[in-house]
Amino acid sequence: MAIETKYMDFIRVDVGQGKTQRWTVWNKNGPALGDICWYGGWRQYVFQPCSLTEFNHSCLTDIATFLQRLNSEHKLGPQ
């Protein structure tokens, strides 16, 4: 499964039976930018950037919007 934005692709990397998901965020023109995974301490999905990555406002907004969607879906439970 993949979700595309103007500059990034969100690729789901685990499609197992687990309760949470893991995604890798890719730059459309290059390397991976980081991972999105469940952080139990905060009970929500978080973005873990790769080292030496840089983001502008638009990219951060796309990542935040994607996190908001995942966290909202998680609260609703399995559909």
PyMOL Python script that loads the backbone (N, CA, C, O; Angstrom):
from pymol import cmd

cmd.read_pdbstr("""\
ATOM      1  N   MET A   1       0.846  -1.174   0.000  1.00  0.00           N
ATOM      2  CA  MET A   1       0.000   0.000   0.000  1.00  0.00           C
ATOM      3  C   MET A   1       0.887   1.231   0.000  1.00  0.00           C
ATOM      4  O   MET A   1       1.903   1.266   0.694  1.00  0.00           O
ATOM      5  N   ALA A   2       0.512   2.236  -0.770  1.00  0.00           N
ATOM      6  CA  ALA A   2       1.281   3.478  -0.854  1.00  0.00           C
ATOM      7  C   ALA A   2       0.334   4.672  -0.918  1.00  0.00           C
ATOM      8  O   ALA A   2      -0.735   4.605  -1.526  1.00  0.00           O
ATOM      9  N   ILE A   3       0.743   5.753  -0.286  1.00  0.00           N
ATOM     10  CA  ILE A   3       0.043   7.023  -0.338  1.00  0.00           C
ATOM     11  C   ILE A   3       1.033   8.026  -0.923  1.00  0.00           C
ATOM     12  O   ILE A   3       2.171   8.117  -0.463  1.00  0.00           O
ATOM     13  N   GLU A   4       0.605   8.775  -1.930  1.00  0.00           N
ATOM     14  CA  GLU A   4       1.504   9.723  -2.582  1.00  0.00           C
ATOM     15  C   GLU A   4       1.082  11.165  -2.303  1.00  0.00           C
ATOM     16  O   GLU A   4      -0.104  11.493  -2.279  1.00  0.00           O
ATOM     17  N   THR A   5       2.084  12.009  -2.095  1.00  0.00           N
ATOM     18  CA  THR A   5       1.870  13.453  -2.054  1.00  0.00           C
ATOM     19  C   THR A   5       2.734  14.055  -3.164  1.00  0.00           C
ATOM     20  O   THR A   5       3.357  13.316  -3.927  1.00  0.00           O
ATOM     21  N   LYS A   6       2.780  15.345  -3.262  1.00  0.00           N
ATOM     22  CA  LYS A   6       3.517  15.984  -4.348  1.00  0.00           C
ATOM     23  C   LYS A   6       5.002  15.613  -4.339  1.00  0.00           C
ATOM     24  O   LYS A   6       5.588  15.385  -5.397  1.00  0.00           O
ATOM     25  N   TYR A   7       5.608  15.554  -3.160  1.00  0.00           N
ATOM     26  CA  TYR A   7       7.050  15.331  -3.071  1.00  0.00           C
ATOM     27  C   TYR A   7       7.442  14.054  -2.346  1.00  0.00           C
ATOM     28  O   TYR A   7       8.620  13.695  -2.345  1.00  0.00           O
ATOM     29  N   MET A   8       6.494  13.359  -1.731  1.00  0.00           N
ATOM     30  CA  MET A   8       6.829  12.184  -0.933  1.00  0.00           C
ATOM     31  C   MET A   8       5.875  11.033  -1.217  1.00  0.00           C
ATOM     32  O   MET A   8       4.746  11.223  -1.669  1.00  0.00           O
ATOM     33  N   ASP A   9       6.373   9.826  -0.933  1.00  0.00           N
ATOM     34  CA  ASP A   9       5.554   8.620  -0.963  1.00  0.00           C
ATOM     35  C   ASP A   9       5.595   7.994   0.422  1.00  0.00           C
ATOM     36  O   ASP A   9       6.658   7.884   1.031  1.00  0.00           O
ATOM     37  N   PHE A  10       4.436   7.587   0.913  1.00  0.00           N
ATOM     38  CA  PHE A  10       4.332   6.876   2.184  1.00  0.00           C
ATOM     39  C   PHE A  10       4.066   5.419   1.827  1.00  0.00           C
ATOM     40  O   PHE A  10       3.005   5.093   1.296  1.00  0.00           O
ATOM     41  N   ILE A  11       5.030   4.540   2.118  1.00  0.00           N
ATOM     42  CA  ILE A  11       4.947   3.137   1.733  1.00  0.00           C
ATOM     43  C   ILE A  11       4.793   2.289   2.992  1.00  0.00           C
ATOM     44  O   ILE A  11       5.634   2.335   3.890  1.00  0.00           O
ATOM     45  N   ARG A  12       3.702   1.510   3.048  1.00  0.00           N
ATOM     46  CA  ARG A  12       3.504   0.620   4.195  1.00  0.00           C
ATOM     47  C   ARG A  12       4.456  -0.549   4.068  1.00  0.00           C
ATOM     48  O   ARG A  12       4.500  -1.218   3.036  1.00  0.00           O
ATOM     49  N   VAL A  13       5.222  -0.794   5.124  1.00  0.00           N
ATOM     50  CA  VAL A  13       6.249  -1.837   5.063  1.00  0.00           C
ATOM     51  C   VAL A  13       5.879  -3.092   5.836  1.00  0.00           C
ATOM     52  O   VAL A  13       6.561  -4.109   5.704  1.00  0.00           O
ATOM     53  N   ASP A  14       4.835  -3.054   6.629  1.00  0.00           N
ATOM     54  CA  ASP A  14       4.375  -4.269   7.302  1.00  0.00           C
ATOM     55  C   ASP A  14       2.908  -4.463   6.975  1.00  0.00           C
ATOM     56  O   ASP A  14       2.085  -3.575   7.199  1.00  0.00           O
ATOM     57  N   VAL A  15       2.605  -5.575   6.470  1.00  0.00           N
ATOM     58  CA  VAL A  15       1.210  -5.866   6.153  1.00  0.00           C
ATOM     59  C   VAL A  15       0.778  -7.128   6.900  1.00  0.00           C
ATOM     60  O   VAL A  15      -0.055  -7.900   6.424  1.00  0.00           O
ATOM     61  N   GLY A  16       1.361  -7.314   8.068  1.00  0.00           N
ATOM     62  CA  GLY A  16       1.040  -8.480   8.892  1.00  0.00           C
ATOM     63  C   GLY A  16      -0.244  -8.298   9.671  1.00  0.00           C
ATOM     64  O   GLY A  16      -1.065  -7.436   9.357  1.00  0.00           O
ATOM     65  N   GLN A  17      -0.401  -9.107  10.674  1.00  0.00           N
ATOM     66  CA  GLN A  17      -1.615  -9.147  11.477  1.00  0.00           C
ATOM     67  C   GLN A  17      -1.535  -8.245  12.710  1.00  0.00           C
ATOM     68  O   GLN A  17      -2.469  -8.234  13.512  1.00  0.00           O
ATOM     69  N   GLY A  18      -0.455  -7.495  12.882  1.00  0.00           N
ATOM     70  CA  GLY A  18      -0.286  -6.675  14.081  1.00  0.00           C
ATOM     71  C   GLY A  18      -1.329  -5.585  14.225  1.00  0.00           C
ATOM     72  O   GLY A  18      -2.054  -5.264  13.284  1.00  0.00           O
ATOM     73  N   LYS A  19      -1.389  -5.023  15.422  1.00  0.00           N
ATOM     74  CA  LYS A  19      -2.367  -3.965  15.709  1.00  0.00           C
ATOM     75  C   LYS A  19      -1.949  -2.623  15.136  1.00  0.00           C
ATOM     76  O   LYS A  19      -2.798  -1.772  14.876  1.00  0.00           O
ATOM     77  N   THR A  20      -0.650  -2.421  14.934  1.00  0.00           N
ATOM     78  CA  THR A  20      -0.171  -1.132  14.437  1.00  0.00           C
ATOM     79  C   THR A  20       0.516  -1.319  13.089  1.00  0.00           C
ATOM     80  O   THR A  20       0.826  -2.437  12.676  1.00  0.00           O
ATOM     81  N   GLN A  21       0.740  -0.211  12.425  1.00  0.00           N
ATOM     82  CA  GLN A  21       1.345  -0.220  11.094  1.00  0.00           C
ATOM     83  C   GLN A  21       2.725   0.429  11.150  1.00  0.00           C
ATOM     84  O   GLN A  21       3.052   1.152  12.091  1.00  0.00           O
ATOM     85  N   ARG A  22       3.519   0.157  10.129  1.00  0.00           N
ATOM     86  CA  ARG A  22       4.819   0.811   9.976  1.00  0.00           C
ATOM     87  C   ARG A  22       4.914   1.285   8.532  1.00  0.00           C
ATOM     88  O   ARG A  22       4.600   0.546   7.599  1.00  0.00           O
ATOM     89  N   TRP A  23       5.350   2.525   8.362  1.00  0.00           N
ATOM     90  CA  TRP A  23       5.456   3.141   7.040  1.00  0.00           C
ATOM     91  C   TRP A  23       6.851   3.728   6.876  1.00  0.00           C
ATOM     92  O   TRP A  23       7.459   4.176   7.848  1.00  0.00           O
ATOM     93  N   THR A  24       7.354   3.727   5.650  1.00  0.00           N
ATOM     94  CA  THR A  24       8.585   4.447   5.328  1.00  0.00           C
ATOM     95  C   THR A  24       8.205   5.624   4.432  1.00  0.00           C
ATOM     96  O   THR A  24       7.415   5.478   3.499  1.00  0.00           O
ATOM     97  N   VAL A  25       8.771   6.775   4.723  1.00  0.00           N
ATOM     98  CA  VAL A  25       8.514   7.978   3.945  1.00  0.00           C
ATOM     99  C   VAL A  25       9.697   8.168   2.992  1.00  0.00           C
ATOM    100  O   VAL A  25      10.849   8.257   3.418  1.00  0.00           O
ATOM    101  N   TRP A  26       9.391   8.227   1.704  1.00  0.00           N
ATOM    102  CA  TRP A  26      10.412   8.346   0.666  1.00  0.00           C
ATOM    103  C   TRP A  26      10.299   9.684  -0.053  1.00  0.00           C
ATOM    104  O   TRP A  26       9.196  10.162  -0.321  1.00  0.00           O
ATOM    105  N   ASN A  27      11.426  10.275  -0.358  1.00  0.00           N
ATOM    106  CA  ASN A  27      11.490  11.430  -1.240  1.00  0.00           C
ATOM    107  C   ASN A  27      11.247  10.910  -2.650  1.00  0.00           C
ATOM    108  O   ASN A  27      11.854   9.911  -3.036  1.00  0.00           O
ATOM    109  N   LYS A  28      10.393  11.541  -3.422  1.00  0.00           N
ATOM    110  CA  LYS A  28      10.123  11.074  -4.788  1.00  0.00           C
ATOM    111  C   LYS A  28      11.376  11.087  -5.652  1.00  0.00           C
ATOM    112  O   LYS A  28      11.460  10.332  -6.621  1.00  0.00           O
ATOM    113  N   ASN A  29      12.344  11.922  -5.323  1.00  0.00           N
ATOM    114  CA  ASN A  29      13.563  12.032  -6.126  1.00  0.00           C
ATOM    115  C   ASN A  29      14.788  11.442  -5.448  1.00  0.00           C
ATOM    116  O   ASN A  29      15.912  11.730  -5.860  1.00  0.00           O
ATOM    117  N   GLY A  30      14.602  10.635  -4.432  1.00  0.00           N
ATOM    118  CA  GLY A  30      15.807  10.160  -3.761  1.00  0.00           C
ATOM    119  C   GLY A  30      15.544   9.191  -2.629  1.00  0.00           C
ATOM    120  O   GLY A  30      14.679   8.320  -2.716  1.00  0.00           O
ATOM    121  N   PRO A  31      16.309   9.362  -1.570  1.00  0.00           N
ATOM    122  CA  PRO A  31      16.357   8.370  -0.494  1.00  0.00           C
ATOM    123  C   PRO A  31      15.170   8.448   0.475  1.00  0.00           C
ATOM    124  O   PRO A  31      14.325   9.340   0.407  1.00  0.00           O
ATOM    125  N   ALA A  32      15.158   7.477   1.365  1.00  0.00           N
ATOM    126  CA  ALA A  32      14.159   7.458   2.441  1.00  0.00           C
ATOM    127  C   ALA A  32      14.388   8.659   3.351  1.00  0.00           C
ATOM    128  O   ALA A  32      15.522   9.066   3.602  1.00  0.00           O
ATOM    129  N   LEU A  33      13.272   9.217   3.840  1.00  0.00           N
ATOM    130  CA  LEU A  33      13.337  10.376   4.732  1.00  0.00           C
ATOM    131  C   LEU A  33      13.139   9.994   6.190  1.00  0.00           C
ATOM    132  O   LEU A  33      13.561  10.722   7.088  1.00  0.00           O
ATOM    133  N   GLY A  34      12.495   8.850   6.429  1.00  0.00           N
ATOM    134  CA  GLY A  34      12.254   8.417   7.792  1.00  0.00           C
ATOM    135  C   GLY A  34      11.158   7.378   7.842  1.00  0.00           C
ATOM    136  O   GLY A  34      10.658   6.924   6.813  1.00  0.00           O
ATOM    137  N   ASP A  35      10.790   7.007   9.072  1.00  0.00           N
ATOM    138  CA  ASP A  35       9.765   5.998   9.302  1.00  0.00           C
ATOM    139  C   ASP A  35       8.644   6.562  10.152  1.00  0.00           C
ATOM    140  O   ASP A  35       8.847   7.466  10.963  1.00  0.00           O
ATOM    141  N   ILE A  36       7.472   6.017   9.952  1.00  0.00           N
ATOM    142  CA  ILE A  36       6.321   6.307  10.809  1.00  0.00           C
ATOM    143  C   ILE A  36       5.956   5.000  11.484  1.00  0.00           C
ATOM    144  O   ILE A  36       5.719   3.989  10.823  1.00  0.00           O
ATOM    145  N   CYS A  37       5.913   5.031  12.809  1.00  0.00           N
ATOM    146  CA  CYS A  37       5.597   3.820  13.568  1.00  0.00           C
ATOM    147  C   CYS A  37       4.872   4.204  14.857  1.00  0.00           C
ATOM    148  O   CYS A  37       4.801   5.378  15.222  1.00  0.00           O
ATOM    149  N   TRP A  38       4.344   3.207  15.523  1.00  0.00           N
ATOM    150  CA  TRP A  38       3.615   3.399  16.767  1.00  0.00           C
ATOM    151  C   TRP A  38       4.602   3.613  17.903  1.00  0.00           C
ATOM    152  O   TRP A  38       5.568   2.862  18.045  1.00  0.00           O
ATOM    153  N   TYR A  39       4.359   4.638  18.711  1.00  0.00           N
ATOM    154  CA  TYR A  39       5.162   4.895  19.904  1.00  0.00           C
ATOM    155  C   TYR A  39       4.259   4.691  21.109  1.00  0.00           C
ATOM    156  O   TYR A  39       3.411   5.528  21.420  1.00  0.00           O
ATOM    157  N   GLY A  40       4.457   3.563  21.782  1.00  0.00           N
ATOM    158  CA  GLY A  40       3.592   3.166  22.886  1.00  0.00           C
ATOM    159  C   GLY A  40       3.562   4.150  24.040  1.00  0.00           C
ATOM    160  O   GLY A  40       2.522   4.324  24.677  1.00  0.00           O
ATOM    161  N   GLY A  41       4.702   4.807  24.324  1.00  0.00           N
ATOM    162  CA  GLY A  41       4.765   5.764  25.425  1.00  0.00           C
ATOM    163  C   GLY A  41       3.796   6.931  25.255  1.00  0.00           C
ATOM    164  O   GLY A  41       3.286   7.474  26.234  1.00  0.00           O
ATOM    165  N   TRP A  42       3.553   7.302  24.022  1.00  0.00           N
ATOM    166  CA  TRP A  42       2.638   8.411  23.741  1.00  0.00           C
ATOM    167  C   TRP A  42       1.306   7.916  23.198  1.00  0.00           C
ATOM    168  O   TRP A  42       0.380   8.704  23.004  1.00  0.00           O
ATOM    169  N   ARG A  43       1.204   6.605  22.952  1.00  0.00           N
ATOM    170  CA  ARG A  43      -0.007   5.979  22.406  1.00  0.00           C
ATOM    171  C   ARG A  43      -0.465   6.671  21.123  1.00  0.00           C
ATOM    172  O   ARG A  43      -1.633   7.023  20.960  1.00  0.00           O
ATOM    173  N   GLN A  44       0.507   6.852  20.213  1.00  0.00           N
ATOM    174  CA  GLN A  44       0.201   7.452  18.921  1.00  0.00           C
ATOM    175  C   GLN A  44       1.329   7.149  17.932  1.00  0.00           C
ATOM    176  O   GLN A  44       2.430   6.751  18.313  1.00  0.00           O
ATOM    177  N   TYR A  45       1.019   7.350  16.660  1.00  0.00           N
ATOM    178  CA  TYR A  45       2.030   7.213  15.619  1.00  0.00           C
ATOM    179  C   TYR A  45       2.944   8.435  15.635  1.00  0.00           C
ATOM    180  O   TYR A  45       2.496   9.554  15.882  1.00  0.00           O
ATOM    181  N   VAL A  46       4.225   8.207  15.368  1.00  0.00           N
ATOM    182  CA  VAL A  46       5.215   9.282  15.348  1.00  0.00           C
ATOM    183  C   VAL A  46       6.079   9.145  14.091  1.00  0.00           C
ATOM    184  O   VAL A  46       6.163   8.073  13.493  1.00  0.00           O
ATOM    185  N   PHE A  47       6.711  10.242  13.709  1.00  0.00           N
ATOM    186  CA  PHE A  47       7.656  10.248  12.597  1.00  0.00           C
ATOM    187  C   PHE A  47       9.060  10.228  13.155  1.00  0.00           C
ATOM    188  O   PHE A  47       9.410  11.056  13.996  1.00  0.00           O
ATOM    189  N   GLN A  48       9.875   9.279  12.690  1.00  0.00           N
ATOM    190  CA  GLN A  48      11.270   9.174  13.096  1.00  0.00           C
ATOM    191  C   GLN A  48      12.132   9.475  11.869  1.00  0.00           C
ATOM    192  O   GLN A  48      12.332   8.596  11.030  1.00  0.00           O
ATOM    193  N   PRO A  49      12.645  10.701  11.753  1.00  0.00           N
ATOM    194  CA  PRO A  49      13.400  11.076  10.555  1.00  0.00           C
ATOM    195  C   PRO A  49      14.761  10.388  10.490  1.00  0.00           C
ATOM    196  O   PRO A  49      15.370  10.089  11.517  1.00  0.00           O
ATOM    197  N   CYS A  50      15.226  10.144   9.270  1.00  0.00           N
ATOM    198  CA  CYS A  50      16.594   9.682   9.067  1.00  0.00           C
ATOM    199  C   CYS A  50      17.536  10.835   9.389  1.00  0.00           C
ATOM    200  O   CYS A  50      17.145  12.000   9.327  1.00  0.00           O
ATOM    201  N   SER A  51      18.770  10.510   9.732  1.00  0.00           N
ATOM    202  CA  SER A  51      19.722  11.574  10.041  1.00  0.00           C
ATOM    203  C   SER A  51      20.053  12.371   8.778  1.00  0.00           C
ATOM    204  O   SER A  51      20.013  11.849   7.664  1.00  0.00           O
ATOM    205  N   LEU A  52      20.373  13.614   8.977  1.00  0.00           N
ATOM    206  CA  LEU A  52      20.761  14.543   7.923  1.00  0.00           C
ATOM    207  C   LEU A  52      19.661  14.784   6.885  1.00  0.00           C
ATOM    208  O   LEU A  52      19.946  15.031   5.714  1.00  0.00           O
ATOM    209  N   THR A  53      18.412  14.712   7.324  1.00  0.00           N
ATOM    210  CA  THR A  53      17.307  15.059   6.438  1.00  0.00           C
ATOM    211  C   THR A  53      16.831  16.470   6.765  1.00  0.00           C
ATOM    212  O   THR A  53      16.965  16.946   7.892  1.00  0.00           O
ATOM    213  N   GLU A  54      16.282  17.114   5.766  1.00  0.00           N
ATOM    214  CA  GLU A  54      15.773  18.474   5.924  1.00  0.00           C
ATOM    215  C   GLU A  54      14.369  18.546   5.346  1.00  0.00           C
ATOM    216  O   GLU A  54      14.072  17.891   4.348  1.00  0.00           O
ATOM    217  N   PHE A  55      13.505  19.341   5.970  1.00  0.00           N
ATOM    218  CA  PHE A  55      12.108  19.422   5.563  1.00  0.00           C
ATOM    219  C   PHE A  55      11.658  20.868   5.531  1.00  0.00           C
ATOM    220  O   PHE A  55      12.016  21.665   6.399  1.00  0.00           O
ATOM    221  N   ASN A  56      10.872  21.195   4.527  1.00  0.00           N
ATOM    222  CA  ASN A  56      10.267  22.526   4.500  1.00  0.00           C
ATOM    223  C   ASN A  56       8.846  22.440   5.067  1.00  0.00           C
ATOM    224  O   ASN A  56       8.386  21.366   5.456  1.00  0.00           O
ATOM    225  N   HIS A  57       8.172  23.567   5.107  1.00  0.00           N
ATOM    226  CA  HIS A  57       6.835  23.642   5.695  1.00  0.00           C
ATOM    227  C   HIS A  57       5.861  22.689   5.004  1.00  0.00           C
ATOM    228  O   HIS A  57       5.081  22.007   5.668  1.00  0.00           O
ATOM    229  N   SER A  58       5.906  22.644   3.697  1.00  0.00           N
ATOM    230  CA  SER A  58       4.985  21.805   2.940  1.00  0.00           C
ATOM    231  C   SER A  58       5.169  20.318   3.259  1.00  0.00           C
ATOM    232  O   SER A  58       4.194  19.591   3.449  1.00  0.00           O
ATOM    233  N   CYS A  59       6.413  19.881   3.315  1.00  0.00           N
ATOM    234  CA  CYS A  59       6.694  18.470   3.636  1.00  0.00           C
ATOM    235  C   CYS A  59       6.263  18.137   5.057  1.00  0.00           C
ATOM    236  O   CYS A  59       5.671  17.084   5.293  1.00  0.00           O
ATOM    237  N   LEU A  60       6.551  19.013   5.994  1.00  0.00           N
ATOM    238  CA  LEU A  60       6.148  18.772   7.382  1.00  0.00           C
ATOM    239  C   LEU A  60       4.631  18.731   7.516  1.00  0.00           C
ATOM    240  O   LEU A  60       4.093  17.954   8.306  1.00  0.00           O
ATOM    241  N   THR A  61       3.948  19.562   6.750  1.00  0.00           N
ATOM    242  CA  THR A  61       2.485  19.551   6.773  1.00  0.00           C
ATOM    243  C   THR A  61       1.955  18.227   6.253  1.00  0.00           C
ATOM    244  O   THR A  61       1.023  17.665   6.828  1.00  0.00           O
ATOM    245  N   ASP A  62       2.541  17.717   5.164  1.00  0.00           N
ATOM    246  CA  ASP A  62       2.119  16.414   4.632  1.00  0.00           C
ATOM    247  C   ASP A  62       2.342  15.297   5.639  1.00  0.00           C
ATOM    248  O   ASP A  62       1.490  14.423   5.802  1.00  0.00           O
ATOM    249  N   ILE A  63       3.473  15.323   6.310  1.00  0.00           N
ATOM    250  CA  ILE A  63       3.773  14.293   7.315  1.00  0.00           C
ATOM    251  C   ILE A  63       2.801  14.415   8.486  1.00  0.00           C
ATOM    252  O   ILE A  63       2.268  13.410   8.956  1.00  0.00           O
ATOM    253  N   ALA A  64       2.567  15.635   8.958  1.00  0.00           N
ATOM    254  CA  ALA A  64       1.642  15.840  10.082  1.00  0.00           C
ATOM    255  C   ALA A  64       0.232  15.403   9.721  1.00  0.00           C
ATOM    256  O   ALA A  64      -0.456  14.797  10.543  1.00  0.00           O
ATOM    257  N   THR A  65      -0.203  15.698   8.516  1.00  0.00           N
ATOM    258  CA  THR A  65      -1.535  15.288   8.066  1.00  0.00           C
ATOM    259  C   THR A  65      -1.646  13.776   8.017  1.00  0.00           C
ATOM    260  O   THR A  65      -2.666  13.210   8.407  1.00  0.00           O
ATOM    261  N   PHE A  66      -0.600  13.124   7.539  1.00  0.00           N
ATOM    262  CA  PHE A  66      -0.602  11.661   7.471  1.00  0.00           C
ATOM    263  C   PHE A  66      -0.639  11.060   8.878  1.00  0.00           C
ATOM    264  O   PHE A  66      -1.372  10.102   9.124  1.00  0.00           O
ATOM    265  N   LEU A  67       0.150  11.620   9.799  1.00  0.00           N
ATOM    266  CA  LEU A  67       0.134  11.147  11.188  1.00  0.00           C
ATOM    267  C   LEU A  67      -1.254  11.323  11.804  1.00  0.00           C
ATOM    268  O   LEU A  67      -1.749  10.430  12.493  1.00  0.00           O
ATOM    269  N   GLN A  68      -1.868  12.455  11.560  1.00  0.00           N
ATOM    270  CA  GLN A  68      -3.202  12.724  12.097  1.00  0.00           C
ATOM    271  C   GLN A  68      -4.192  11.678  11.591  1.00  0.00           C
ATOM    272  O   GLN A  68      -5.020  11.179  12.354  1.00  0.00           O
ATOM    273  N   ARG A  69      -4.106  11.352  10.316  1.00  0.00           N
ATOM    274  CA  ARG A  69      -4.988  10.334   9.731  1.00  0.00           C
ATOM    275  C   ARG A  69      -4.779   8.967  10.384  1.00  0.00           C
ATOM    276  O   ARG A  69      -5.744   8.306  10.766  1.00  0.00           O
ATOM    277  N   LEU A  70      -3.507   8.542  10.513  1.00  0.00           N
ATOM    278  CA  LEU A  70      -3.223   7.249  11.132  1.00  0.00           C
ATOM    279  C   LEU A  70      -3.722   7.198  12.576  1.00  0.00           C
ATOM    280  O   LEU A  70      -4.324   6.210  12.998  1.00  0.00           O
ATOM    281  N   ASN A  71      -3.468   8.269  13.329  1.00  0.00           N
ATOM    282  CA  ASN A  71      -3.898   8.297  14.733  1.00  0.00           C
ATOM    283  C   ASN A  71      -5.413   8.291  14.859  1.00  0.00           C
ATOM    284  O   ASN A  71      -5.948   7.650  15.763  1.00  0.00           O
ATOM    285  N   SER A  72      -6.109   8.979  13.986  1.00  0.00           N
ATOM    286  CA  SER A  72      -7.577   8.972  14.006  1.00  0.00           C
ATOM    287  C   SER A  72      -8.123   7.594  13.666  1.00  0.00           C
ATOM    288  O   SER A  72      -9.056   7.116  14.313  1.00  0.00           O
ATOM    289  N   GLU A  73      -7.545   6.949  12.649  1.00  0.00           N
ATOM    290  CA  GLU A  73      -7.980   5.602  12.274  1.00  0.00           C
ATOM    291  C   GLU A  73      -7.723   4.602  13.395  1.00  0.00           C
ATOM    292  O   GLU A  73      -8.525   3.700  13.637  1.00  0.00           O
ATOM    293  N   HIS A  74      -6.585   4.775  14.080  1.00  0.00           N
ATOM    294  CA  HIS A  74      -6.245   3.860  15.185  1.00  0.00           C
ATOM    295  C   HIS A  74      -7.261   3.976  16.318  1.00  0.00           C
ATOM    296  O   HIS A  74      -7.648   2.969  16.910  1.00  0.00           O
ATOM    297  N   LYS A  75      -7.693   5.199  16.621  1.00  0.00           N
ATOM    298  CA  LYS A  75      -8.674   5.406  17.695  1.00  0.00           C
ATOM    299  C   LYS A  75     -10.022   4.770  17.362  1.00  0.00           C
ATOM    300  O   LYS A  75     -10.740   4.319  18.255  1.00  0.00           O
ATOM    301  N   LEU A  76     -10.362   4.738  16.068  1.00  0.00           N
ATOM    302  CA  LEU A  76     -11.627   4.134  15.653  1.00  0.00           C
ATOM    303  C   LEU A  76     -11.611   2.611  15.755  1.00  0.00           C
ATOM    304  O   LEU A  76     -12.659   1.975  15.867  1.00  0.00           O
ATOM    305  N   GLY A  77     -10.416   2.037  15.715  1.00  0.00           N
ATOM    306  CA  GLY A  77     -10.296   0.590  15.795  1.00  0.00           C
ATOM    307  C   GLY A  77     -10.512  -0.065  14.444  1.00  0.00           C
ATOM    308  O   GLY A  77     -10.740   0.619  13.446  1.00  0.00           O
ATOM    309  N   PRO A  78     -10.439  -1.398  14.410  1.00  0.00           N
ATOM    310  CA  PRO A  78     -10.609  -2.117  13.138  1.00  0.00           C
ATOM    311  C   PRO A  78     -11.970  -1.865  12.523  1.00  0.00           C
ATOM    312  O   PRO A  78     -12.989  -1.841  13.213  1.00  0.00           O
ATOM    313  N   GLN A  79     -11.967  -1.680  11.221  1.00  0.00           N
ATOM    314  CA  GLN A  79     -13.227  -1.423  10.507  1.00  0.00           C
ATOM    315  C   GLN A  79     -13.712  -2.666   9.792  1.00  0.00           C
ATOM    316  O   GLN A  79     -14.756  -2.635   9.140  1.00  0.00           O
TER     317      GLN A  79
END
""", "prot")
cmd.dss("prot")
cmd.show_as("cartoon", "prot")
cmd.util.cbc("prot")
cmd.orient("prot")
